[in-house]
Amino acid sequence: MIISASRRTDIPSYYGTWFVNRLREGYVLIQNPYNALRLSRLPLSPDTTDCIVFWTKNPAPMLEELSAVSDLGYRYYFQYTLTPYGRSWESNLPPIEERIETFCRLSETIGRERVVWRYDPIILDADFSVEYHTEQFSLLCESLSPCTKECVISFVDVYAHNRRILQPIPSEQMQAIAESFSVIAKNCGLKLSTCSEKIDLQKYGIAHASCIDPKRIEKILGCPIQAKKDAGQRLECGCIESVDIGTYGTCQNGCRYCYATKSASAARQNARCHDPASPMLVGWPKENMLITERKVSSAKVTQLSFL
């Protein structure tokens, strides 16, 4: 089993202590995103949890907790989003210089092969032109290339709650960004790939990413795994199956383009209901909630094959 922590919220930034408590307790209750009264009880142990994939924009609050995660016997890597939009778009994130420093500290702690940089999403508007992104991407590559081996990019997705402030990016501009980014990344020794994009950028040497990546996980584990493509993700997504333990509407990073948090005030309210000692991310289980035990197993292939 692969744990995703989390596409739905920033656990390392806001809920790291809770997460480590869940590992120590050996289970977590996950709220159904479509029915808040239905919970699944997910057993957690190093025997069945093959790898944890952390998604974050600011893991600084959790850096001191990582030794506990390792000591408990868990393996993990990070998808670290670092973009140059500033407080007007990412209101609660630390200054970019501080996040670059955190990126480097994380890489020094766990190794550059376990930290993937995400330049995600790419937004184009009056303030953020193709030229702006080219300049900023180049500067960030210079700072981050010693600390990682790969950068994943994606173009902004427009949803009902953010369509007033965002516009889809035309293919021609995607191509222009891809062409310039590919040259910069190559010069810095970085592999460049896209996340869940329909557009084919292979001619620029940009492949489709698997953010929850079987090859990376096998390298971390030192053994093969057997896992299927995640049918719950978009068709263009290359990720393998995982279990997400996060809850929508709980991230307080304040990113205006976010798909997972539609209301900043609701996110603050949910955060006030959070208790690091609770088995669930927001609040405590109630009597009218239905809890279902989830069966889990390791994806490791431990038997030798003679075929």
N, C-alpha and C positions, 0 to 999 in steps of 0.2 A: 504494500500500500504506500502510495505517495501522498503526503500531506501538503496542501497548498495553504500558505499562511501569509497573506490571503489576497485573492483578487478583489475581495469585497470591502476590505478595509486595510489600514496600515497598522498591523499588529506590532512590528518592531518599534514603531514610533510611539504608540499609545498604550499597548496592551501586552508588553513583553513580560512583565511580572506575572500577569494572569496566565500567559501561555506556559511559562516554566512551571507554575503551580499545577497546571493541567497535566504536564508531563510527569510530575512527581506523583500526582493522584492516580494517574493511569487511565484517565478517560476524559472526554469532553462531551458536552451536550450542544448539538448544533441545531439552531432554529431553522425550520423550513422557510425559505425566502418568500414562498407563496401562501403560507399558512402559519401564522405566528404561534398557534396553539399546538403545533406538531413539532416534536423534537426527536432527533436521533441521538442515541448514546453510542459514541464511537470509542472503542477501547484503544488505548495508546500504550505501546511497548516497543522497545528496540527490536524485538523479535518479528513484529509484524509491520512496523513503520520503517520502510526501507530508506526513505529520504524525506526531508522537509525542504520545501521551496518557500523562502521568505520573499515577499514583495514589499518594497518600501521606498519612501522618498527621504527618510531620515532615520537611520537605524541607531543614531547616537545614544538614545535612552536605553537601548538593549545591549550595547557592546559589553557591559559588565556581566550580563546574564549568559553570554554565549559559552563561557567555560562550564556553566552548570548544564547547559544543553548537551555539550560534548561529554561531560562526566557521567551523565545519565545514559550514555551509549547511543545517542542519536547522530545521524549524519545529515548534512544540510548544505545548501548554497543560497546565494542571494541574487535576486533580480532588483537592481538598484536604479531607480529612475532619477535622472539628474538633468534638468532642463533650465534654460536661461531666461525665464519669463518674469521673474521678480514678483514683488508683493502685489502688484495689480492683478495678477492672475493666480498666484499661489500664496495667498495672504498670510498663512500661518507657518510657512517654512522658514528655516534659518537662512541667512544670507548665503549666496552661492559659494563664497569663499569658504564658509564654515562647512558646507555640505561636501565640497571637494576634499577638505581636510578629513572629514569623517569617512569618505570613500577610501582614502589612502590608509587610514587607520584600520578600517575593516579588512582591506586587502592584506595589510601587514599581519593581521591577526589570524586570518584563515587561509590566505593564499590567493593569488590573483586569478587562478583557474576556477575559484568558487565565487567570484563576484562578476556578474554580468551587468554592464552599463546599458541603461535604456534611455535613449533620446526619444521620448514618447509622452504625449503626442506632438507631432509637428503641426503648428498653427500658422496660417497665413492670413494677415490682415494689414491694415495701414501701418501698424507698428512693427510687424514681423514679416519681413519680405524674404525672398529667396536669398538675397545678398546678406541679410541679417543672420539667417540660419547658417549660411556658409561660414561667415566670420566666427560666430559663436561656437559652431561645431569644431572648427579648427582649433580654437583656444582651449576648448574642453578636451579635445584629443591630446593636445600637448600635455595637459595636466594629468589625465587619467590613463593614458596608454601604458605607463609603467605599472599600473595597478590592476589591469584587466587584460583579457585577450579578445574580448568580443563586445561589440555594440549592436543593440537591437533598436531599430527605428520603426515608427509607425506614423501614419497620417491621421489627423483628428477625425473622429467619428461624430456625426451630428445626431443628437437625440431630441426628443420632444421638449425636454426641459432646458436645453441649451441652444436651440436653433436660432434664438434671437441674437445671440452674440457670436455664433460660429457659422462658417460657410464651408461647404465641401471644397476640397482642393482639386482643381482640374488636372487631368492626366499630364498635360504638358509641363506643369509646374512640378508635379511629382518626379517626372523624368529629369528635370533640371536639377532638382535637389539631389536625386540619386546619383547623377553624374558627378556633381561636385563632391558630395560626401564620399563616394567610392574612392576618388583620388586621394582625398585627405586621410581616410582610414588606412588605405594601403601604405601611404607614406609613413604612417605612425605604427604600422605593423598590427593593425586591428582587423579582425574578421567582422564584416558588416552583413546584417541580415534584417529581414522585415518580420513584423508580427501581425499575423492575420490579415494580410493585404491581398486583394485580388490581383493587383497589378503585378506583372512579371518584369522584374528588374535584373534578370540573369545576365543581360548583355553588359551590365555594369559590374558584374561579379558579386551581386547581392542576391543571396539565396533566401528562401522562406525559413524562418526560425521555428524551432521547437523549444519554447520557453521552459516547459517541463519536459526535459530532453532525456530520452533513454540513454544516449551515448554518454552524456555528462554524468548521469546517475551511475551508470555502470563503471565509469572511471573512478568515481568517488567510492563506490562500494568494493571495487576490485573483483566483481563477478557479473555475469550476465543477468538480465532481468527479462521477464516475459510480460509485456503489457500492450494493451490495445490503444488505438487512437481514442481520444476523449470525444465521445459522441455528443456530449453536452455542450461543446464549444462550437464556434462557427466553422463552416466548411473549410475555410482557409487556414484555420488554426492547426498547427502541427503537433500540439501537445499530446502526451499520453494521458491516460486516466489518472485522476487524482481526486482526493476528497478535500473540499474547501471548508475550513472551520470558521470562517469569518461571518460577519453579519453586515448587510447593507445599511447605509445610513449611520455609520458610527465613526467614520474618518473625519478628523478635524483639521486636515491640512489646508482646507479652504481653496481647493483648485476649482476654478470656475468651469473648466471643461470636463469635470469628472462625470463618469457614467454611473458610479456606485453611490454617490451622495447627491441627492436631488435638493436637499434643504439643509443649509448650514445650521439653522435653529434646531431642527429635528436631530441633527448629529450631536449638537451640544446637549440636548435633553437626554438622548440615549447615553452619552458619555457620563452624565450625572448619575445614571442608574447602574453604571458599571461597578462591580465589586470584584477585586482581584481574587477573592476567595470563592467566588461562585463558580459552579461547573459550566455556566453558560456566559456568553460575552456581555449580554445586557440583562440586568436584573437576576432574579432567582426563579427556579421552576415553580409553577403554581399548580394547584390541585386540578384545574380544568385542562391542563396540558397533557397530551398523549405522548409518551416516550416509547420509542421503538429501538430495540437493540440492533445495532448494525454489525453484521458479520464481516470480519476482515481477515486478510491473509497476506503473507509476503509474496512479492513478485520475483524474488530471487530464484535463479536456476542453479541449484546446488548439485544436481546429479550430472555426472559425466555422460556425454553422448558419444556413441561409437559409430554414428551414421556419417 
